């Protein structure tokens, strides 16, 4: 029996309980009890955060201060700074750790949305630079740490949306390069670090949206390759680093949307395999690195959307298993690495969307457990790796939506804790791993949000 945190803050978000069906009771015998403790947070957690030196930084809202910056050491949570004083919100978002500081975006009510940083103290929580003076703000987005330098997309009147970098000082925060002159900008997206280099998609107004790279200098920021030649866009997305090689999905008129790779040069940027031969698209998605290989979801035009893997060669790019046999898709999603195992949610046509695990072979790709018996599926989501065990939220008629765990076996897959007693849902969300702890929020019967720590 776990203690429940008393909170005076009432959330307005509606409950997401599914319609009640025939009760199916799952035995709890053999279930190892976990240390799930309430964290004293007199507010509502509003976004996942970032961790520095074991401290979790995140945004939360209370009735007095609005949506502001908070932190927790696992026992209690405290307001770091009321960035926009009073009950109105600064809405901190996009938390990104760089060294001993956390960077984020926020609005102080005067300068618009700009780049901020914190060292965990009110005095050390400051706006880095007013990049676009006035109430509009530069709207930093897509923050990423590449080799200890922060990169992001931001706006100013001279360059539009372009690539920026920051070392945490106003003088060291500036546009890297005006890739597309004028107010529109190149709109860099999908920023992804590979060592000290940041890759991204951008549009210079001549070549369409293509793959770019940057070392933080104007001279070292350039288009890697015009994959869809001319003004057409290859629209690179899903950028994923696998041991120094960048994998991504991209389009060209001859092959459609397929899997590509790059080492950062035009000659090393090539389509890995035309999975769906011809102009049809295999639509690679959920690109995930594990043990030096890339795992992803794709369709070859025959088997529907299934689990694939690639070692970067055409012959080494193969379907792992036809989970839903034939032309129907199992639609693998939420690919999550736990040690040498890949967890995913897929539909084999019999059990609905349920938990699967794979070691990269057909024989080693197995159905884990029918959490929600029948074709309905357990609605597994928020998959997280904590110390070699998978945690996730799932729904059953017996417990509602609660926190579950799995060691990849049916016997070792079960409810981690029925926080909301009975069949009502605590609806775990904002699952965030911080060292050896997992933080998450739940709802109680009064609609109050609570913050929990699992170790």
N, C-alpha and C positions, 0 to 999 in steps of 0.2 A: 504494500500500500504506500503510494508516494504522496508527499505533501503537495498541495496545490497553492500556487502563489496568489495572493489576494491583490487585485488591481482595481483601481477606481476608473480606469479609462475604458470606455465602451466603444468598440469598433462598429463601424457602419457597414462593413463589407458583409454581404449575405452569406449564409451558410451554404455549403455545397453538398450536403448529404444527398445521396442517391435515393430513389424510391425504395421503400422497404419491401423485400421479397420474403420468401420462406426462409426462416432462420436455419443456418447450418452451423452447428457448434464445432469449433476446433479445439481439441484437447491441448492444454498447456503443459502437460507432463514433460519433464526433461528440458524445459526452456530455462536457459541460464538467466538469472536475474542480473540486470544491468544497473549501473549507477546513473540514474536519470534524475537530475536535481534541478529545481527551479532557480532561476537567476532573478534577483530582485530588480525588476525593470518597470517603473511606474509610467510606462509609455508603450506605444505600439511600434514594433520594428517594421520599417517600410521598405528596406532593401537589403540584399546581401552585402557584406562588407569586405574588408581586407584585413590581413593579420600581420602585425609587426611585433616581434619579440614576445609572442604569446598573448598579445592583447588584440582583441577583435574590435575594429572600428566599423561603425555602421550608422545608418540614419534611423531615427525613431521620432514619433510624434506624441506629444502630450498636450493637454488642454491649455497649458500656460505658455509654451514656447513654440508651438507648431512643429514642423518637421525639421529636425536639427541633427547635429553631429553628436553621437554617443560612443562610449567605449565600455568594454567589460573585461574583467580578469577572470570571469567564470563564477564568481560569487555574487557580485552586485554590478549593476550598470550605472554609469554616471554621465550626465550631460557634459561634454567637453567644452562647448562654447555655443552660446545663442548668437549665431552669426547674423541673423536678422532679428534684432531685439523685439520682444513682445510675442504676441500669439501668432503672428504671420510666419511663414515658412521660408527657409533658405533652400530646402530640398536638396541636400547633398546627394550626389550620385557618382557612379563610375569610379569607385574606390580602387586605387592601384598602389601597391607597395613598391617603393624604391628606397633601398637602404633602410634607414631607421625612421623613415617618414612615410606617410600615406598621402597621396594626392587624390583630389576629387574635384568635382564641379559644384558650384553653389552660387546662390543669388543673395546678396546682402541688402537688397532693396534700393540700392543707389547705382551700382555699377553693372547691373545685368548679370547673366551667368558668366562666370569667369573661372580660371584655374585657381584652386586653393591647395594648401598643404597643412598637415598637422604633425606635431611630435607628441601629441597626447595631452598637451597643456593648453589652457585658454590663450596664454600669451604666445605660444608657439603655433597657434592656428591662425593663419594669415592668408590673404589673397596674394598669390605669387606675382601677378601682373594684371593691370587693367588693360588688356590687349586691344579692346575696342571701346574707348572711353564713351561714357553715356549710359543710358538706361537699357540699351539693347543687349550689350555684352557680346563676347566672341563665341559663345556657345561651344566650348571644348567638348569633343566626343571621341570615342574609340581610343581611350588611353591605354598605352602599352609600355612596358619597361623593356628596353633593349640595351643590355649591357650596362645598366646603371643610369641610363638616360631616358627621360620620359618623352615619348612621342605621342602626338594626337592630332586630330583635325580641328581647326578653328577658323573663325571668320574675322576679317577686317575689311574696311571700305576700299582699300587699295588692291587687295588680292583676292577677295572673295573667300571661299572655303579652300584652304590649302594645308599642307603638312607643316606642323610646328614641332619645336622641341623645347625642353626646359631642363635646367640643372638646379632648379629651385630658387633662383634669384631672378629679379626683374630684368637685370641686364643680360642674363643667360637664357631668357625666354623670348623666342623670336620665330618668325616664319623661316622654314628651311629653304624653300624655293617657291617662286611664283610660277608654277607649272603651266597654268592657263591664265594669261593676262586678262584682267577685267573683273567685273563684279561677281561673275558666276563662280570662278575658281575651278579647280580640277576635281574637287569633292573626293578626296582620298578616303577609302573605306577598307574594311577588313585588315587593319594594321596587325601584322604578325611579326614577332621577333625571331630571327635565326641568328644566334650569337649577338654580335654588336650591330647587325644589319636589321633594318625594318623593311618588310615587303608590304605592298598594298596595291589596291586597284585605284587608278585615277584616269581622268579624261583631259587631255591637253587641248581639246577642241578640234584636233586634226585627225587623230587616230582612233577615236572612240575610247571606251573604258578598257584599259589594258594593264598588264602587270608592270609595276614599278618597284624600285629598290632605293634605299637611301642609307648612307653612312653618317648622316647628320650634317653634311655640307651641301651647298648648292651644286658644286661640281660633281659630287658623288650621289646625286639624286637624278635618276634617269629611268626611261622606259626600258625594260629588259628585252621585250620582244613584242612586235605588232602581230599578235596571233591571228586576229581577224583583220586582214590587211585593209588599209584604207580607213574610211570613216566608220566602218562597222565595229562593233564592240565585241570583244571576247568575254567581257564581264567576269573576270576571275573572282571566285568566292571560295569559301571553305578552306582558306589557306592554313596549312598544317605542317609543322616542322617534324620531320622524321630523321633524327641523327644528322642534321645539317642539310638535308635535302628538303626543299619546299614542294609539297604536293598541293594541288588545287584543282577545282573544276573550271573549265573554260570552254568557250564556244568558238567553232569556226564553221563556215557554211557547208563544207564538205563532210564534216564528221558530226555535227551537232554538238551538244554539251557532253564532254567526255573528261576523263582523268588526265591531268598533265603534271609535269614535274619540272623543277628548275634548280640550278645551283647558283643562279644570279647572273648568268651570261646568256646572250641570245643563242649561242650554240648548244648550251646545256638545257635550254627550255624546249621541251618536246612533249607531244602526246604520249602517254604511257601505253595506252591500248584503246583501239576503237571497240569498246565493249559491245555496243549496239551497232554493228557494221553499217556503213553508209552514212546518210545524212540524219538518221535517227539518233536520238539522244539517250544515253544510258542514265543520265541525271545522277551522277555521284553525289552523295550527301552523307552527313554524319561522319566526316573524315576523322579518324582516330588512330593515333600511333600506339603500337604495342610491340615490344621486343624487336625493334628495328624494322617492323613491317607496318604497312598502312591497312587499316580495316575501314570499310565503308559500305554503304548501301547503294545498289545499282540494279538496273535491269538490262538484260541482253536482248530483249525483244522476244524472248521465248519463255523465260521462266518467271516473269514478273519481277518485282523489286525484292531482292534477296541480299544476303550477306556476302561480301566479296573481300578479298585481301590482295595486296600487291607488294612485291619487293622492289618495284621500280622498273621492272622489265616487262615486255609484253607477254612472254611465256610464263612469267611468275605472277601474272595478274589473273586470278581465277575466282570462280564462285566457291565459297566455302561449303555451303550446303543449301539445297533447295528446300527450305523449311516448309513452305506450303507448296507441295509438289504440283508440277504442271505450270500452266500459264498464269495462275493466280498469285498475287503478291502476299508475302508474309509481312512486308513493310517493317523491317528492323529499324529501331530507333533507340535513342538514349544510350548509345554505345558508351560503356564505362569500364575502364581498366582497373582491375584489382589484382595486383601481382602479375602472375602469368595467365590470368583468365580475363576474358572479355565478357562482360554481362551486357545483355540487350533485352529489349522488349519486342516481341514478335507474335504474329498470329498464324498458327499452323492450320487454321480452318476448323479445328476441333475444340480448342480451349479458349479462343478469344485472345486478346492481347495479354500475354503473360510473360514471365521471366524466363530467359534462356541464358546459357553460358557456353562459351566456345574457347578452345585452345588453338584454334586455327585450322583444325582438320574437320572433315565431315563427321567422322566417328566421334570426335570430341566436342561436337556441337550438339548440346542436349537441352531438352526441356527440363526446367528446374522443378517447378511445382505449379499445380492448378490452384492458385490462391483463391480465386473466385470460381467455384465449381461450375462447369458448363461453358457455354460460348460467350458469356458476358465479359469475362476478363477482369482482372483485379485492378485495372487502371493504375499500374505501377508507374511511379514518376519520382523525380528528384533523386535519382540514383547517385550515391556518394560512397567513396572508398574511405573508411576509417580504420587504420591500423590493420589492413588486410581483410576486413569484413565489409560486405556491402550493406549499406543502409538505404532505405527507400520508403516512400509512402505508398500504401495500397489499401484497397477497399474490400471488405467482406460484409455480408449481412450480419454476421455475429458481432463485429467490432466497429463497423463503420470505417472511415478512413483514418488509419493510425500509422505509427512508425513500425517498420518491419526490418528484418535483417536476414542475411543469407551467407552461407559458406559455400554455396553452389550445389549443395545436396538438398533433396526434398526434406530429409529429416532435420537438416540444419537451417531450414528456412521457416521462419515463423514471426509472429508479432513480437516486436522488441519490448513494447510496453503499452498496455491499454490505458492511456492517459485519461481519456474520457470514458468513464465506466459504462459498461453495457454496449449497446449498439450505436450510440451516438458518435459522431466523428469529432476528433480533436483537430483534424485537417492539418497535419504538419506541413510547414512551408519555410522558405528562406533557409534551407539546410546549408550550413557553412562549416567546413572543416577547418579547425584552428589547432595545428599541432596534433596532439593525441585526443582532442575533444571535438565533439560535434555539437554545434548550436542549431537550434531550430525554434520556430514559433508555432503555437497552437491556439485554437479557439476554445473557450469554455462555454457552458450552457447560457451564460449571460451575454455572450458575444464579445467578451474581453480577450485580448491577445495576451499570451504569456510566453516568456523566453525561457528555454530549457538548455541544459548542458548535459551531454552524455559522454562518459569516459569509460 
